């Protein structure tokens, strides 16, 4: 089953950029399809593969922060080619 996941990592600390950049670089190196925009990062792929990567890399990203929030939305389908028709 393919999924699309939207992620937002929010470190609650002054030096917030380093954990976000490290997290995105790890996602890019995972072999999954990764798209970024200024507000979130989207990851696309097989459910089991994506969730394994997010379990490992999400834990590491949160460990790099003093306090942090990792928001995740999961859609059951691969939406990487979505274009609005309005």
PDB file of N, CA, C and O in Angstrom:
ATOM      1  N   UNK A   1       0.848  -1.173   0.000  1.00  0.00           N
ATOM      2  CA  UNK A   1       0.000   0.000   0.000  1.00  0.00           C
ATOM      3  C   UNK A   1       0.894   1.237   0.000  1.00  0.00           C
ATOM      4  O   UNK A   1       1.799   1.353   0.826  1.00  0.00           O
ATOM      5  N   UNK A   2       0.640   2.152  -0.919  1.00  0.00           N
ATOM      6  CA  UNK A   2       1.391   3.401  -0.984  1.00  0.00           C
ATOM      7  C   UNK A   2       0.736   4.465  -0.117  1.00  0.00           C
ATOM      8  O   UNK A   2      -0.487   4.525   0.016  1.00  0.00           O
ATOM      9  N   UNK A   3       1.595   5.311   0.475  1.00  0.00           N
ATOM     10  CA  UNK A   3       1.105   6.404   1.302  1.00  0.00           C
ATOM     11  C   UNK A   3       1.845   7.690   0.970  1.00  0.00           C
ATOM     12  O   UNK A   3       2.919   7.685   0.369  1.00  0.00           O
ATOM     13  N   UNK A   4       1.234   8.781   1.380  1.00  0.00           N
ATOM     14  CA  UNK A   4       1.842  10.107   1.325  1.00  0.00           C
ATOM     15  C   UNK A   4       1.835  10.623   2.757  1.00  0.00           C
ATOM     16  O   UNK A   4       0.824  10.524   3.452  1.00  0.00           O
ATOM     17  N   UNK A   5       2.961  11.173   3.198  1.00  0.00           N
ATOM     18  CA  UNK A   5       3.076  11.663   4.572  1.00  0.00           C
ATOM     19  C   UNK A   5       3.568  13.101   4.545  1.00  0.00           C
ATOM     20  O   UNK A   5       4.560  13.419   3.888  1.00  0.00           O
ATOM     21  N   UNK A   6       2.867  13.964   5.263  1.00  0.00           N
ATOM     22  CA  UNK A   6       3.319  15.340   5.426  1.00  0.00           C
ATOM     23  C   UNK A   6       3.905  15.464   6.829  1.00  0.00           C
ATOM     24  O   UNK A   6       3.269  15.090   7.814  1.00  0.00           O
ATOM     25  N   UNK A   7       5.128  15.994   6.907  1.00  0.00           N
ATOM     26  CA  UNK A   7       5.845  16.104   8.176  1.00  0.00           C
ATOM     27  C   UNK A   7       6.198  17.552   8.472  1.00  0.00           C
ATOM     28  O   UNK A   7       6.565  18.313   7.576  1.00  0.00           O
ATOM     29  N   UNK A   8       6.081  17.921   9.737  1.00  0.00           N
ATOM     30  CA  UNK A   8       6.557  19.216  10.195  1.00  0.00           C
ATOM     31  C   UNK A   8       7.309  18.984  11.502  1.00  0.00           C
ATOM     32  O   UNK A   8       6.716  18.599  12.510  1.00  0.00           O
ATOM     33  N   UNK A   9       8.614  19.221  11.476  1.00  0.00           N
ATOM     34  CA  UNK A   9       9.442  19.118  12.681  1.00  0.00           C
ATOM     35  C   UNK A   9       9.614  20.515  13.255  1.00  0.00           C
ATOM     36  O   UNK A   9      10.064  21.427  12.561  1.00  0.00           O
ATOM     37  N   UNK A  10       9.253  20.681  14.526  1.00  0.00           N
ATOM     38  CA  UNK A  10       9.341  21.981  15.181  1.00  0.00           C
ATOM     39  C   UNK A  10      10.150  21.846  16.470  1.00  0.00           C
ATOM     40  O   UNK A  10       9.589  21.539  17.522  1.00  0.00           O
ATOM     41  N   UNK A  11      11.466  22.072  16.397  1.00  0.00           N
ATOM     42  CA  UNK A  11      12.259  22.080  17.625  1.00  0.00           C
ATOM     43  C   UNK A  11      11.898  23.312  18.454  1.00  0.00           C
ATOM     44  O   UNK A  11      11.833  24.417  17.916  1.00  0.00           O
ATOM     45  N   UNK A  12      11.666  23.140  19.737  1.00  0.00           N
ATOM     46  CA  UNK A  12      11.297  24.238  20.628  1.00  0.00           C
ATOM     47  C   UNK A  12      12.551  24.713  21.358  1.00  0.00           C
ATOM     48  O   UNK A  12      12.711  24.513  22.562  1.00  0.00           O
ATOM     49  N   UNK A  13      13.430  25.344  20.590  1.00  0.00           N
ATOM     50  CA  UNK A  13      14.713  25.814  21.103  1.00  0.00           C
ATOM     51  C   UNK A  13      15.232  26.902  20.189  1.00  0.00           C
ATOM     52  O   UNK A  13      14.740  27.060  19.071  1.00  0.00           O
ATOM     53  N   UNK A  14      16.216  27.652  20.646  1.00  0.00           N
ATOM     54  CA  UNK A  14      16.775  28.744  19.847  1.00  0.00           C
ATOM     55  C   UNK A  14      17.456  28.237  18.584  1.00  0.00           C
ATOM     56  O   UNK A  14      17.230  28.783  17.504  1.00  0.00           O
ATOM     57  N   UNK A  15      18.278  27.211  18.698  1.00  0.00           N
ATOM     58  CA  UNK A  15      18.977  26.655  17.543  1.00  0.00           C
ATOM     59  C   UNK A  15      18.093  25.580  16.898  1.00  0.00           C
ATOM     60  O   UNK A  15      18.320  24.383  17.071  1.00  0.00           O
ATOM     61  N   UNK A  16      17.092  26.033  16.160  1.00  0.00           N
ATOM     62  CA  UNK A  16      16.102  25.106  15.616  1.00  0.00           C
ATOM     63  C   UNK A  16      16.440  24.588  14.217  1.00  0.00           C
ATOM     64  O   UNK A  16      15.925  23.548  13.808  1.00  0.00           O
ATOM     65  N   UNK A  17      17.298  25.297  13.478  1.00  0.00           N
ATOM     66  CA  UNK A  17      17.538  24.919  12.085  1.00  0.00           C
ATOM     67  C   UNK A  17      18.328  23.621  11.933  1.00  0.00           C
ATOM     68  O   UNK A  17      18.010  22.810  11.064  1.00  0.00           O
ATOM     69  N   UNK A  18      19.339  23.413  12.751  1.00  0.00           N
ATOM     70  CA  UNK A  18      20.214  22.242  12.598  1.00  0.00           C
ATOM     71  C   UNK A  18      19.443  20.913  12.653  1.00  0.00           C
ATOM     72  O   UNK A  18      19.659  20.070  11.783  1.00  0.00           O
ATOM     73  N   UNK A  19      18.558  20.688  13.628  1.00  0.00           N
ATOM     74  CA  UNK A  19      17.815  19.425  13.640  1.00  0.00           C
ATOM     75  C   UNK A  19      16.892  19.256  12.425  1.00  0.00           C
ATOM     76  O   UNK A  19      16.722  18.144  11.925  1.00  0.00           O
ATOM     77  N   UNK A  20      16.307  20.342  11.960  1.00  0.00           N
ATOM     78  CA  UNK A  20      15.417  20.265  10.792  1.00  0.00           C
ATOM     79  C   UNK A  20      16.213  19.883   9.547  1.00  0.00           C
ATOM     80  O   UNK A  20      15.809  18.998   8.793  1.00  0.00           O
ATOM     81  N   UNK A  21      17.338  20.548   9.338  1.00  0.00           N
ATOM     82  CA  UNK A  21      18.181  20.259   8.167  1.00  0.00           C
ATOM     83  C   UNK A  21      18.693  18.823   8.211  1.00  0.00           C
ATOM     84  O   UNK A  21      18.677  18.130   7.194  1.00  0.00           O
ATOM     85  N   UNK A  22      19.146  18.372   9.374  1.00  0.00           N
ATOM     86  CA  UNK A  22      19.643  16.997   9.508  1.00  0.00           C
ATOM     87  C   UNK A  22      18.536  15.987   9.209  1.00  0.00           C
ATOM     88  O   UNK A  22      18.776  14.978   8.546  1.00  0.00           O
ATOM     89  N   UNK A  23      17.326  16.257   9.697  1.00  0.00           N
ATOM     90  CA  UNK A  23      16.188  15.364   9.461  1.00  0.00           C
ATOM     91  C   UNK A  23      15.866  15.277   7.973  1.00  0.00           C
ATOM     92  O   UNK A  23      15.675  14.182   7.444  1.00  0.00           O
ATOM     93  N   UNK A  24      15.805  16.404   7.304  1.00  0.00           N
ATOM     94  CA  UNK A  24      15.505  16.411   5.868  1.00  0.00           C
ATOM     95  C   UNK A  24      16.595  15.694   5.084  1.00  0.00           C
ATOM     96  O   UNK A  24      16.289  14.936   4.164  1.00  0.00           O
ATOM     97  N   UNK A  25      17.857  15.917   5.427  1.00  0.00           N
ATOM     98  CA  UNK A  25      18.954  15.230   4.726  1.00  0.00           C
ATOM     99  C   UNK A  25      18.871  13.719   4.901  1.00  0.00           C
ATOM    100  O   UNK A  25      19.145  12.972   3.962  1.00  0.00           O
ATOM    101  N   UNK A  26      18.495  13.262   6.097  1.00  0.00           N
ATOM    102  CA  UNK A  26      18.336  11.822   6.327  1.00  0.00           C
ATOM    103  C   UNK A  26      17.178  11.270   5.497  1.00  0.00           C
ATOM    104  O   UNK A  26      17.278  10.177   4.940  1.00  0.00           O
ATOM    105  N   UNK A  27      16.083  12.022   5.414  1.00  0.00           N
ATOM    106  CA  UNK A  27      14.958  11.581   4.593  1.00  0.00           C
ATOM    107  C   UNK A  27      15.359  11.493   3.127  1.00  0.00           C
ATOM    108  O   UNK A  27      15.011  10.529   2.445  1.00  0.00           O
ATOM    109  N   UNK A  28      16.089  12.490   2.638  1.00  0.00           N
ATOM    110  CA  UNK A  28      16.548  12.472   1.244  1.00  0.00           C
ATOM    111  C   UNK A  28      17.431  11.261   0.966  1.00  0.00           C
ATOM    112  O   UNK A  28      17.344  10.664  -0.107  1.00  0.00           O
ATOM    113  N   UNK A  29      18.275  10.897   1.920  1.00  0.00           N
ATOM    114  CA  UNK A  29      19.221   9.777   1.738  1.00  0.00           C
ATOM    115  C   UNK A  29      18.530   8.414   1.858  1.00  0.00           C
ATOM    116  O   UNK A  29      19.146   7.387   1.572  1.00  0.00           O
ATOM    117  N   UNK A  30      17.279   8.393   2.270  1.00  0.00           N
ATOM    118  CA  UNK A  30      16.573   7.131   2.506  1.00  0.00           C
ATOM    119  C   UNK A  30      16.170   6.407   1.231  1.00  0.00           C
ATOM    120  O   UNK A  30      15.853   5.219   1.273  1.00  0.00           O
ATOM    121  N   UNK A  31      16.177   7.099   0.099  1.00  0.00           N
ATOM    122  CA  UNK A  31      15.722   6.491  -1.146  1.00  0.00           C
ATOM    123  C   UNK A  31      14.240   6.720  -1.408  1.00  0.00           C
ATOM    124  O   UNK A  31      13.739   6.361  -2.473  1.00  0.00           O
ATOM    125  N   UNK A  32      13.536   7.310  -0.458  1.00  0.00           N
ATOM    126  CA  UNK A  32      12.124   7.633  -0.652  1.00  0.00           C
ATOM    127  C   UNK A  32      11.997   8.904  -1.481  1.00  0.00           C
ATOM    128  O   UNK A  32      12.936   9.696  -1.563  1.00  0.00           O
ATOM    129  N   UNK A  33      10.845   9.094  -2.088  1.00  0.00           N
ATOM    130  CA  UNK A  33      10.555  10.348  -2.784  1.00  0.00           C
ATOM    131  C   UNK A  33      10.243  11.393  -1.721  1.00  0.00           C
ATOM    132  O   UNK A  33       9.317  11.219  -0.929  1.00  0.00           O
ATOM    133  N   UNK A  34      11.025  12.493  -1.702  1.00  0.00           N
ATOM    134  CA  UNK A  34      10.889  13.536  -0.692  1.00  0.00           C
ATOM    135  C   UNK A  34      10.741  14.877  -1.397  1.00  0.00           C
ATOM    136  O   UNK A  34      11.541  15.217  -2.270  1.00  0.00           O
ATOM    137  N   UNK A  35       9.718  15.639  -1.018  1.00  0.00           N
ATOM    138  CA  UNK A  35       9.515  16.990  -1.532  1.00  0.00           C
ATOM    139  C   UNK A  35       9.433  17.934  -0.342  1.00  0.00           C
ATOM    140  O   UNK A  35       8.823  17.610   0.677  1.00  0.00           O
ATOM    141  N   UNK A  36      10.051  19.107  -0.476  1.00  0.00           N
ATOM    142  CA  UNK A  36      10.026  20.080   0.611  1.00  0.00           C
ATOM    143  C   UNK A  36       9.386  21.377   0.154  1.00  0.00           C
ATOM    144  O   UNK A  36       9.423  21.727  -1.026  1.00  0.00           O
ATOM    145  N   UNK A  37       8.798  22.082   1.107  1.00  0.00           N
ATOM    146  CA  UNK A  37       8.358  23.454   0.899  1.00  0.00           C
ATOM    147  C   UNK A  37       8.663  24.203   2.197  1.00  0.00           C
ATOM    148  O   UNK A  37       9.124  23.581   3.154  1.00  0.00           O
ATOM    149  N   UNK A  38       8.429  25.493   2.264  1.00  0.00           N
ATOM    150  CA  UNK A  38       8.812  26.244   3.468  1.00  0.00           C
ATOM    151  C   UNK A  38       8.092  25.812   4.752  1.00  0.00           C
ATOM    152  O   UNK A  38       8.581  26.099   5.845  1.00  0.00           O
ATOM    153  N   UNK A  39       6.959  25.139   4.650  1.00  0.00           N
ATOM    154  CA  UNK A  39       6.188  24.797   5.838  1.00  0.00           C
ATOM    155  C   UNK A  39       6.245  23.332   6.241  1.00  0.00           C
ATOM    156  O   UNK A  39       5.998  23.001   7.401  1.00  0.00           O
ATOM    157  N   UNK A  40       6.566  22.447   5.296  1.00  0.00           N
ATOM    158  CA  UNK A  40       6.552  21.020   5.622  1.00  0.00           C
ATOM    159  C   UNK A  40       7.376  20.234   4.607  1.00  0.00           C
ATOM    160  O   UNK A  40       7.857  20.771   3.610  1.00  0.00           O
ATOM    161  N   UNK A  41       7.520  18.959   4.896  1.00  0.00           N
ATOM    162  CA  UNK A  41       8.206  18.025   4.015  1.00  0.00           C
ATOM    163  C   UNK A  41       7.245  16.880   3.732  1.00  0.00           C
ATOM    164  O   UNK A  41       6.587  16.378   4.643  1.00  0.00           O
ATOM    165  N   UNK A  42       7.161  16.467   2.476  1.00  0.00           N
ATOM    166  CA  UNK A  42       6.311  15.346   2.105  1.00  0.00           C
ATOM    167  C   UNK A  42       7.182  14.159   1.721  1.00  0.00           C
ATOM    168  O   UNK A  42       8.211  14.309   1.063  1.00  0.00           O
ATOM    169  N   UNK A  43       6.745  12.968   2.150  1.00  0.00           N
ATOM    170  CA  UNK A  43       7.447  11.721   1.852  1.00  0.00           C
ATOM    171  C   UNK A  43       6.432  10.770   1.237  1.00  0.00           C
ATOM    172  O   UNK A  43       5.295  10.679   1.699  1.00  0.00           O
ATOM    173  N   UNK A  44       6.852  10.056   0.186  1.00  0.00           N
ATOM    174  CA  UNK A  44       5.951   9.165  -0.548  1.00  0.00           C
ATOM    175  C   UNK A  44       6.594   7.800  -0.703  1.00  0.00           C
ATOM    176  O   UNK A  44       7.800   7.696  -0.923  1.00  0.00           O
ATOM    177  N   UNK A  45       5.779   6.744  -0.587  1.00  0.00           N
ATOM    178  CA  UNK A  45       6.305   5.405  -0.813  1.00  0.00           C
ATOM    179  C   UNK A  45       5.430   4.338  -0.187  1.00  0.00           C
ATOM    180  O   UNK A  45       4.303   4.596   0.236  1.00  0.00           O
ATOM    181  N   UNK A  46       5.979   3.131  -0.139  1.00  0.00           N
ATOM    182  CA  UNK A  46       5.311   1.985   0.452  1.00  0.00           C
ATOM    183  C   UNK A  46       5.154   2.194   1.961  1.00  0.00           C
ATOM    184  O   UNK A  46       6.080   2.659   2.626  1.00  0.00           O
ATOM    185  N   UNK A  47       3.992   1.852   2.492  1.00  0.00           N
ATOM    186  CA  UNK A  47       3.685   2.086   3.905  1.00  0.00           C
ATOM    187  C   UNK A  47       4.782   1.558   4.827  1.00  0.00           C
ATOM    188  O   UNK A  47       5.309   2.307   5.650  1.00  0.00           O
ATOM    189  N   UNK A  48       5.127   0.291   4.700  1.00  0.00           N
ATOM    190  CA  UNK A  48       6.102  -0.309   5.610  1.00  0.00           C
ATOM    191  C   UNK A  48       7.463   0.363   5.508  1.00  0.00           C
ATOM    192  O   UNK A  48       8.122   0.590   6.523  1.00  0.00           O
ATOM    193  N   UNK A  49       7.880   0.679   4.306  1.00  0.00           N
ATOM    194  CA  UNK A  49       9.176   1.332   4.099  1.00  0.00           C
ATOM    195  C   UNK A  49       9.177   2.733   4.695  1.00  0.00           C
ATOM    196  O   UNK A  49      10.099   3.104   5.421  1.00  0.00           O
ATOM    197  N   UNK A  50       8.146   3.506   4.389  1.00  0.00           N
ATOM    198  CA  UNK A  50       8.061   4.876   4.900  1.00  0.00           C
ATOM    199  C   UNK A  50       8.021   4.881   6.424  1.00  0.00           C
ATOM    200  O   UNK A  50       8.736   5.654   7.061  1.00  0.00           O
ATOM    201  N   UNK A  51       7.193   4.026   7.009  1.00  0.00           N
ATOM    202  CA  UNK A  51       7.052   4.021   8.464  1.00  0.00           C
ATOM    203  C   UNK A  51       8.335   3.563   9.159  1.00  0.00           C
ATOM    204  O   UNK A  51       8.647   4.046  10.248  1.00  0.00           O
ATOM    205  N   UNK A  52       9.072   2.652   8.557  1.00  0.00           N
ATOM    206  CA  UNK A  52      10.358   2.234   9.134  1.00  0.00           C
ATOM    207  C   UNK A  52      11.334   3.401   9.137  1.00  0.00           C
ATOM    208  O   UNK A  52      12.005   3.655  10.137  1.00  0.00           O
ATOM    209  N   UNK A  53      11.410   4.114   8.007  1.00  0.00           N
ATOM    210  CA  UNK A  53      12.296   5.282   7.924  1.00  0.00           C
ATOM    211  C   UNK A  53      11.871   6.344   8.931  1.00  0.00           C
ATOM    212  O   UNK A  53      12.716   6.899   9.634  1.00  0.00           O
ATOM    213  N   UNK A  54      10.569   6.635   9.012  1.00  0.00           N
ATOM    214  CA  UNK A  54      10.097   7.671   9.928  1.00  0.00           C
ATOM    215  C   UNK A  54      10.296   7.280  11.389  1.00  0.00           C
ATOM    216  O   UNK A  54      10.585   8.135  12.226  1.00  0.00           O
ATOM    217  N   UNK A  55      10.146   6.008  11.696  1.00  0.00           N
ATOM    218  CA  UNK A  55      10.376   5.547  13.069  1.00  0.00           C
ATOM    219  C   UNK A  55      11.822   5.827  13.472  1.00  0.00           C
ATOM    220  O   UNK A  55      12.078   6.367  14.548  1.00  0.00           O
ATOM    221  N   UNK A  56      12.756   5.464  12.614  1.00  0.00           N
ATOM    222  CA  UNK A  56      14.177   5.627  12.929  1.00  0.00           C
ATOM    223  C   UNK A  56      14.625   7.080  12.866  1.00  0.00           C
ATOM    224  O   UNK A  56      15.241   7.585  13.805  1.00  0.00           O
ATOM    225  N   UNK A  57      14.319   7.748  11.769  1.00  0.00           N
ATOM    226  CA  UNK A  57      14.793   9.122  11.578  1.00  0.00           C
ATOM    227  C   UNK A  57      14.020  10.117  12.444  1.00  0.00           C
ATOM    228  O   UNK A  57      14.581  11.124  12.877  1.00  0.00           O
ATOM    229  N   UNK A  58      12.743   9.845  12.700  1.00  0.00           N
ATOM    230  CA  UNK A  58      11.968  10.702  13.580  1.00  0.00           C
ATOM    231  C   UNK A  58      12.503  10.654  15.001  1.00  0.00           C
ATOM    232  O   UNK A  58      12.598  11.683  15.669  1.00  0.00           O
ATOM    233  N   UNK A  59      12.852   9.467  15.461  1.00  0.00           N
ATOM    234  CA  UNK A  59      13.430   9.331  16.797  1.00  0.00           C
ATOM    235  C   UNK A  59      14.747  10.094  16.891  1.00  0.00           C
ATOM    236  O   UNK A  59      14.984  10.830  17.848  1.00  0.00           O
ATOM    237  N   UNK A  60      15.599   9.910  15.887  1.00  0.00           N
ATOM    238  CA  UNK A  60      16.891  10.602  15.885  1.00  0.00           C
ATOM    239  C   UNK A  60      16.709  12.123  15.856  1.00  0.00           C
ATOM    240  O   UNK A  60      17.428  12.850  16.542  1.00  0.00           O
ATOM    241  N   UNK A  61      15.748  12.598  15.061  1.00  0.00           N
ATOM    242  CA  UNK A  61      15.504  14.040  14.974  1.00  0.00           C
ATOM    243  C   UNK A  61      15.044  14.598  16.319  1.00  0.00           C
ATOM    244  O   UNK A  61      15.492  15.666  16.735  1.00  0.00           O
ATOM    245  N   UNK A  62      14.153  13.881  16.995  1.00  0.00           N
ATOM    246  CA  UNK A  62      13.681  14.356  18.297  1.00  0.00           C
ATOM    247  C   UNK A  62      14.778  14.283  19.358  1.00  0.00           C
ATOM    248  O   UNK A  62      14.821  15.110  20.269  1.00  0.00           O
ATOM    249  N   UNK A  63      15.657  13.298  19.240  1.00  0.00           N
ATOM    250  CA  UNK A  63      16.778  13.201  20.178  1.00  0.00           C
ATOM    251  C   UNK A  63      17.751  14.368  20.017  1.00  0.00           C
ATOM    252  O   UNK A  63      18.465  14.707  20.961  1.00  0.00           O
ATOM    253  N   UNK A  64      17.789  14.986  18.837  1.00  0.00           N
ATOM    254  CA  UNK A  64      18.676  16.128  18.582  1.00  0.00           C
ATOM    255  C   UNK A  64      18.130  17.431  19.165  1.00  0.00           C
ATOM    256  O   UNK A  64      18.823  18.449  19.158  1.00  0.00           O
ATOM    257  N   UNK A  65      16.908  17.410  19.664  1.00  0.00           N
ATOM    258  CA  UNK A  65      16.292  18.634  20.179  1.00  0.00           C
ATOM    259  C   UNK A  65      16.178  18.579  21.699  1.00  0.00           C
ATOM    260  O   UNK A  65      16.101  17.505  22.295  1.00  0.00           O
ATOM    261  N   UNK A  66      16.169  19.760  22.310  1.00  0.00           N
ATOM    262  CA  UNK A  66      15.890  19.828  23.749  1.00  0.00           C
ATOM    263  C   UNK A  66      14.438  19.441  23.997  1.00  0.00           C
ATOM    264  O   UNK A  66      14.135  18.618  24.861  1.00  0.00           O
ATOM    265  N   UNK A  67      13.563  20.043  23.234  1.00  0.00           N
ATOM    266  CA  UNK A  67      12.138  19.757  23.210  1.00  0.00           C
ATOM    267  C   UNK A  67      11.703  19.937  21.762  1.00  0.00           C
ATOM    268  O   UNK A  67      12.238  20.793  21.057  1.00  0.00           O
ATOM    269  N   UNK A  68      10.757  19.153  21.319  1.00  0.00           N
ATOM    270  CA  UNK A  68      10.328  19.315  19.944  1.00  0.00           C
ATOM    271  C   UNK A  68       9.005  18.639  19.661  1.00  0.00           C
ATOM    272  O   UNK A  68       8.522  17.806  20.429  1.00  0.00           O
ATOM    273  N   UNK A  69       8.436  19.026  18.530  1.00  0.00           N
ATOM    274  CA  UNK A  69       7.169  18.468  18.073  1.00  0.00           C
ATOM    275  C   UNK A  69       7.392  17.951  16.659  1.00  0.00           C
ATOM    276  O   UNK A  69       7.972  18.647  15.825  1.00  0.00           O
ATOM    277  N   UNK A  70       6.936  16.733  16.386  1.00  0.00           N
ATOM    278  CA  UNK A  70       6.967  16.181  15.040  1.00  0.00           C
ATOM    279  C   UNK A  70       5.530  15.856  14.654  1.00  0.00           C
ATOM    280  O   UNK A  70       4.945  14.890  15.144  1.00  0.00           O
ATOM    281  N   UNK A  71       4.969  16.682  13.764  1.00  0.00           N
ATOM    282  CA  UNK A  71       3.599  16.485  13.291  1.00  0.00           C
ATOM    283  C   UNK A  71       3.619  15.642  12.027  1.00  0.00           C
ATOM    284  O   UNK A  71       4.479  15.816  11.163  1.00  0.00           O
ATOM    285  N   UNK A  72       2.662  14.725  11.929  1.00  0.00           N
ATOM    286  CA  UNK A  72       2.621  13.823  10.784  1.00  0.00           C
ATOM    287  C   UNK A  72       1.181  13.616  10.338  1.00  0.00           C
ATOM    288  O   UNK A  72       0.301  13.332  11.149  1.00  0.00           O
ATOM    289  N   UNK A  73       0.954  13.765   9.029  1.00  0.00           N
ATOM    290  CA  UNK A  73      -0.347  13.438   8.432  1.00  0.00           C
ATOM    291  C   UNK A  73      -0.087  12.342   7.409  1.00  0.00           C
ATOM    292  O   UNK A  73       0.844  12.438   6.609  1.00  0.00           O
ATOM    293  N   UNK A  74      -0.910  11.302   7.439  1.00  0.00           N
ATOM    294  CA  UNK A  74      -0.750  10.173   6.516  1.00  0.00           C
ATOM    295  C   UNK A  74      -1.987  10.068   5.645  1.00  0.00           C
ATOM    296  O   UNK A  74      -3.115  10.064   6.139  1.00  0.00           O
ATOM    297  N   UNK A  75      -1.761   9.983   4.334  1.00  0.00           N
ATOM    298  CA  UNK A  75      -2.846   9.789   3.370  1.00  0.00           C
ATOM    299  C   UNK A  75      -2.633   8.436   2.693  1.00  0.00           C
ATOM    300  O   UNK A  75      -1.525   8.124   2.257  1.00  0.00           O
ATOM    301  N   UNK A  76      -3.675   7.651   2.608  1.00  0.00           N
ATOM    302  CA  UNK A  76      -3.579   6.339   1.974  1.00  0.00           C
ATOM    303  C   UNK A  76      -3.692   6.492   0.458  1.00  0.00           C
ATOM    304  O   UNK A  76      -4.756   6.279  -0.124  1.00  0.00           O
ATOM    305  N   UNK A  77      -2.604   6.855  -0.154  1.00  0.00           N
ATOM    306  CA  UNK A  77      -2.430   6.904  -1.606  1.00  0.00           C
ATOM    307  C   UNK A  77      -1.176   7.719  -1.887  1.00  0.00           C
ATOM    308  O   UNK A  77      -0.728   8.501  -1.048  1.00  0.00           O
ATOM    309  N   UNK A  78      -0.634   7.536  -3.037  1.00  0.00           N
ATOM    310  CA  UNK A  78       0.545   8.308  -3.435  1.00  0.00           C
ATOM    311  C   UNK A  78       0.053   9.568  -4.129  1.00  0.00           C
ATOM    312  O   UNK A  78      -0.448   9.502  -5.251  1.00  0.00           O
ATOM    313  N   UNK A  79       0.190  10.714  -3.474  1.00  0.00           N
ATOM    314  CA  UNK A  79      -0.331  11.988  -3.970  1.00  0.00           C
ATOM    315  C   UNK A  79       0.756  12.886  -4.544  1.00  0.00           C
ATOM    316  O   UNK A  79       0.539  14.088  -4.700  1.00  0.00           O
ATOM    317  N   UNK A  80       1.928  12.322  -4.864  1.00  0.00           N
ATOM    318  CA  UNK A  80       3.043  13.171  -5.316  1.00  0.00           C
ATOM    319  C   UNK A  80       2.744  13.920  -6.608  1.00  0.00           C
ATOM    320  O   UNK A  80       3.333  14.972  -6.854  1.00  0.00           O
ATOM    321  N   UNK A  81       1.854  13.409  -7.430  1.00  0.00           N
ATOM    322  CA  UNK A  81       1.546  14.060  -8.709  1.00  0.00           C
ATOM    323  C   UNK A  81       0.288  14.917  -8.653  1.00  0.00           C
ATOM    324  O   UNK A  81      -0.204  15.354  -9.693  1.00  0.00           O
ATOM    325  N   UNK A  82      -0.239  15.163  -7.463  1.00  0.00           N
ATOM    326  CA  UNK A  82      -1.469  15.928  -7.328  1.00  0.00           C
ATOM    327  C   UNK A  82      -1.286  17.360  -7.835  1.00  0.00           C
ATOM    328  O   UNK A  82      -0.307  18.030  -7.507  1.00  0.00           O
ATOM    329  N   UNK A  83      -2.245  17.813  -8.635  1.00  0.00           N
ATOM    330  CA  UNK A  83      -2.307  19.190  -9.086  1.00  0.00           C
ATOM    331  C   UNK A  83      -3.744  19.662  -8.946  1.00  0.00           C
ATOM    332  O   UNK A  83      -4.661  18.985  -9.410  1.00  0.00           O
ATOM    333  N   UNK A  84      -3.955  20.794  -8.324  1.00  0.00           N
ATOM    334  CA  UNK A  84      -5.338  21.278  -8.188  1.00  0.00           C
ATOM    335  C   UNK A  84      -5.945  21.608  -9.542  1.00  0.00           C
ATOM    336  O   UNK A  84      -5.255  22.075 -10.448  1.00  0.00           O
ATOM    337  N   UNK A  85      -7.228  21.361  -9.665  1.00  0.00           N
ATOM    338  CA  UNK A  85      -7.927  21.596 -10.938  1.00  0.00           C
ATOM    339  C   UNK A  85      -8.930  22.743 -10.795  1.00  0.00           C
ATOM    340  O   UNK A  85     -10.044  22.665 -11.313  1.00  0.00           O
ATOM    341  N   UNK A  86      -8.538  23.789 -10.104  1.00  0.00           N
ATOM    342  CA  UNK A  86      -9.426  24.939  -9.952  1.00  0.00           C
ATOM    343  C   UNK A  86      -8.619  26.214 -10.070  1.00  0.00           C
ATOM    344  O   UNK A  86      -9.175  27.308  -9.972  1.00  0.00           O
TER     345      UNK A  86
END
